[in-house]
């Protein structure tokens, strides 16, 4: 289950706006297999710089669903732009800690996917921060795998003819030159790339979107005209999968 989806991000941002300039805080529970935000009252003495969730709010949230994460905001210019030791105390209770940096409009996740924080909430800009450059940046900075530089005029992603070519899509053009090979879904592992045909773009069967598998049925990707995010992978999404590929150095 993805804790930070579009709905939960929106609700946390709204909670932060409502409680500003104080720090907001709350819990995310699993209800009917989906994450749900439970807003809590900040009972700290210094609400501008700290937060505290009462035992009553914990009990109320646990009756609504299984508690999966705690969230809070940093609102002041001089606040830390990362987790403080006090923020992370809740990790010892087996739940994730989510931090919303209001001034930067950015989310951080403390535990399982914390190494991905810098790749989340990137605004979409073709050729700068899109689904391909997201993967390119991650591979270079974490796996020491450097892709070739491509002139986006050379393969214009927004030229209809490129997606209707009888051979391959521009994404196929990229990955076949970068040392990737096909793998089966049953053998998927960390950092494999998933090739999608996103029907919101050109629903012609060709690959027009990339995501990276990060384990636990989760992918990192940059939606078209959206912010980069973690998303569930499986179920209905599988019908849009054109293939799964792995770099030659990761076999």
C-alpha positions, 0 to 999 in steps of 0.5 A: 500500500502506497501511503503518499498517493495524490489523495493523502498528499492533498489532505496533508497539505490542506491540514498544514494550511489549516494549522499554519503557522503551527506544525500539523500532525496526524496519522495514516491508517489502512482502511479497506486496503487504502490509506486514510488520513486521520487529522490529530490535534497538536498538543505540544506546548510549543506548537510552532516548533514541535508536535505531540499526538495524544493517546486519545487520538492514537486510540481514535485512529486505531479504531478507524484502521491499522496505523501505518504512519505518522505525519507532521509538518515543518512550517518555519523558515529556520526549521530543519529541512530533514527529520530531527531525532525526535521526529524519528522516535516513532520508527521504533514503533514500527510505523513510517514517519512522514514530514511535509516541508511546507515552505518547499512543498515537499514530502520526506519519508523516513524509513523504507524508501528514504533514499528516494526522497530526493526523487519525489515531488519533482515537477514535470518538465519535458527533457528536464524532469520527466519520466526518462530523466528521473530514471536517468538521474537515479541510475547515474547517482545511485548505480553509477550507470550513465546513459547517453545524452539525447537531444529531445529534438532528435526524438520529439516525444510530442510528435505524433508520427514518432508514436505511430511509427511501425517499428518502435517508440522513442523509449525503445530507441533509448533502451536498446542503445543503453544495454537493457534486456527484457525480463519476465514479470515473475523475475522482477527485482529492484531497479528494473524498468517498466515500460508502459503504454499510458492511455492518457497520452497515446493509446496506440500500444507503444511505450510512452512512459517509464517507471522503476521498480523499488520493491514491495509492489511499488514503482518510482515514476514521473506522471505526465504533467504531474509530480514524481511519486511512488505508486502501487504496481500490480492489478489494473496497472499490468494491462498497460505494461509493455515490458520489463527491462534490466540493465546488463550490469544488474543481472 
